[in-house]
Amino acid sequence: MLDLLDHTLRHGGDRPALLGCTRAGTVRVRVRCGELADLAEGYTAALHHRYGLRPGDTLGVAVRPGPHALAVLLAAHRLGLRAAVLDPAAGPDVLRARLALAPPALVLADAAAQAVAGWARPLARRAQLALPPLRTLGPVATVGPRRPAAHPRWRRPGRRRPSRTTGTATR
């Protein structure tokens, strides 16, 4: 079934792949098929080339549902990885026990998951959400927009960092 989804995304081009809605209830396109296919291909390349993941490795996924989570799971499927979805509602002890059987070679986390596991832990507990410190599970990389105090952003292979210039701005 995932192979069929992958095929549809590659040939879907401009067709909507994931829909959402605004607060007013208006339907909006969150991501198109071509964009999602490109995102999944980028994650596949990075997982394999930069992080060296191979078939059978475990990938911890602490990413909110949406385009990035779907693309990461598709990339894990393409590479033959085991995907361990880290649900903050399960609690840290349950997650540690589950991951003891197959420790993750890499944990991909978005800024929200990193906040739940870090600086926003007291607030998250009030909402009955908790994650263990992500660094105790394995190496961590950030997926999606990076917030202050987040783990290093992961870069796709072949992309260059923008050059930084120093100096003063003129008016």
C-alpha positions as CSV (number, residue, x, y, z in Angstrom):
1,M,0.0,0.0,0.0
2,L,2.8,2.4,0.8
3,D,4.4,1.6,-2.5
4,L,1.2,2.7,-4.2
5,L,1.1,5.9,-2.2
6,D,4.7,6.6,-3.2
7,H,3.9,6.0,-6.8
8,T,0.9,8.3,-6.7
9,L,2.9,11.1,-5.0
10,R,5.6,10.9,-7.6
11,H,3.2,11.1,-10.5
12,G,0.6,13.4,-8.8
13,G,2.5,16.6,-9.4
14,D,0.2,19.5,-8.5
15,R,-2.7,17.5,-7.0
16,P,-3.4,18.0,-3.3
17,A,-1.8,15.4,-1.1
18,L,-2.7,16.6,2.4
19,L,-5.6,18.8,3.3
20,G,-6.3,20.8,6.4
21,C,-8.7,23.6,7.4
22,T,-8.4,27.0,8.8
23,R,-9.9,28.1,12.1
24,A,-12.9,29.3,10.2
25,G,-13.4,25.9,8.7
26,T,-12.2,26.6,5.2
27,V,-10.4,23.7,3.5
28,R,-6.9,24.4,2.5
29,V,-4.1,22.4,0.8
30,R,-1.3,21.8,3.3
31,V,1.0,20.1,0.7
32,R,0.8,18.9,-2.9
33,C,1.8,15.5,-4.2
34,G,5.0,16.7,-5.9
35,E,6.1,18.7,-2.8
36,L,5.5,15.7,-0.5
37,A,7.4,13.4,-2.9
38,D,10.4,15.8,-3.0
39,L,10.3,16.2,0.8
40,A,10.3,12.4,1.2
41,E,13.2,12.0,-1.3
42,G,15.2,14.6,0.6
43,Y,14.6,12.8,3.9
44,T,15.5,9.5,2.3
45,A,18.8,10.8,1.0
46,A,19.7,12.5,4.3
47,L,18.8,9.4,6.4
48,H,21.0,7.2,4.2
49,H,23.9,9.4,3.2
50,R,24.3,11.8,6.1
51,Y,23.2,9.6,9.0
52,G,24.2,6.2,7.5
53,L,21.0,4.4,8.4
54,R,20.5,1.0,6.8
55,P,17.7,-1.4,6.5
56,G,16.7,-2.8,9.9
57,D,17.8,0.3,11.8
58,T,15.3,1.9,14.2
59,L,14.3,5.5,13.6
60,G,12.7,7.4,16.4
61,V,10.0,9.8,15.1
62,A,8.8,12.6,17.4
63,V,7.1,14.8,14.8
64,R,3.5,16.2,14.9
65,P,1.1,14.8,12.3
66,G,1.5,16.6,9.0
67,P,3.6,16.8,5.9
68,H,6.9,16.4,7.6
69,A,5.8,13.3,9.6
70,L,4.3,11.7,6.5
71,A,7.5,12.4,4.5
72,V,9.7,11.0,7.3
73,L,7.6,7.8,7.5
74,L,7.7,7.4,3.7
75,A,11.5,7.8,3.8
76,A,11.8,5.2,6.5
77,H,9.7,2.8,4.4
78,R,11.9,3.4,1.4
79,L,15.0,2.6,3.3
80,G,13.5,-0.4,5.1
81,L,13.8,1.2,8.6
82,R,11.8,0.4,11.7
83,A,9.9,3.6,12.6
84,A,9.2,4.0,16.3
85,V,6.7,6.8,16.7
86,L,7.4,8.6,20.0
87,D,3.9,9.6,21.3
88,P,4.1,12.1,24.2
89,A,0.8,10.8,25.5
90,A,2.4,7.3,26.2
91,G,4.8,8.7,28.8
92,P,8.6,8.4,29.2
93,D,8.7,5.1,31.0
94,V,6.5,3.3,28.3
95,L,8.7,4.8,25.5
96,R,11.9,3.8,27.2
97,A,10.6,0.2,27.7
98,R,9.5,0.0,24.0
99,L,12.8,1.4,22.7
100,A,14.9,-0.9,24.9
101,L,14.2,-3.7,22.5
102,A,15.3,-1.7,19.5
103,P,17.2,1.5,20.4
104,P,16.9,4.2,17.7
105,A,20.0,4.9,15.6
106,L,18.6,8.4,15.2
107,V,15.7,10.4,16.7
108,L,14.0,12.9,14.4
109,A,12.0,15.5,16.4
110,D,10.2,18.7,15.6
111,A,10.5,21.8,17.8
112,A,7.3,21.0,19.7
113,A,8.5,17.5,20.7
114,Q,11.8,19.0,21.7
115,A,10.0,21.5,23.9
116,V,7.9,18.7,25.5
117,A,11.1,16.8,26.3
118,G,13.0,19.9,27.4
119,W,12.2,23.4,28.5
120,A,8.4,23.1,28.3
121,R,8.2,19.9,30.4
122,P,6.3,21.4,33.3
123,L,3.7,22.9,31.0
124,A,3.5,19.7,29.0
125,R,2.9,17.6,32.1
126,R,-0.2,19.7,32.9
127,A,-1.5,18.6,29.4
128,Q,-0.6,15.0,30.3
129,L,2.2,14.9,27.7
130,A,5.7,13.8,28.5
131,L,8.8,12.6,26.6
132,P,12.1,11.4,28.0
133,P,15.1,13.7,27.3
134,L,15.6,12.9,23.6
135,R,19.4,12.8,23.9
136,T,19.1,9.8,26.2
137,L,17.4,7.9,23.4
138,G,20.0,8.5,20.7
139,P,21.4,11.2,18.4
140,V,18.8,13.8,17.7
141,A,18.1,15.9,14.6
142,T,15.5,18.6,14.1
143,V,12.8,18.3,11.4
144,G,10.8,21.3,10.2
145,P,11.2,24.9,11.5
146,R,13.9,25.2,14.1
147,R,13.2,27.1,17.3
148,P,15.7,28.5,19.9
149,A,17.2,25.8,22.1
150,A,16.4,23.1,19.5
151,H,18.9,20.4,18.4
152,P,20.9,21.1,15.3
153,R,18.9,21.3,12.1
154,W,19.5,18.5,9.7
155,R,20.7,19.4,6.2
156,R,19.9,17.4,3.1
157,P,23.0,16.2,1.1
158,G,24.0,18.5,-1.7
159,R,22.6,21.7,-0.1
160,R,25.0,24.4,0.7
161,R,24.8,26.7,3.7
162,P,24.2,30.3,2.8
163,S,27.3,32.4,3.2
164,R,27.2,34.8,6.1
165,T,28.5,38.3,5.7
166,T,29.7,40.5,8.5
167,G,29.8,44.2,8.7
168,T,27.5,47.0,9.5
169,A,24.3,47.9,7.8
170,T,24.0,51.2,6.0
171,R,21.0,53.4,6.1
